[in-house]
Amino acid sequence: MPKKSYRQAINEAIRQEMERDHRVILMGEDV
């Protein structure tokens, strides 16, 4: 398993979930 930063891991997980389920949305500041 390649090393990833916390930021990269979160970004990848969010992207995968948004591709899997189109009902997922991302809200917040500086998103």
Number of C-alpha atoms within 10 A of each C-alpha: 3 3 7 9 8 9 8 11 12 12 11 12 11 15 12 11 13 14 11 10 9 8 8 12 9 8 7 5 5 4 5
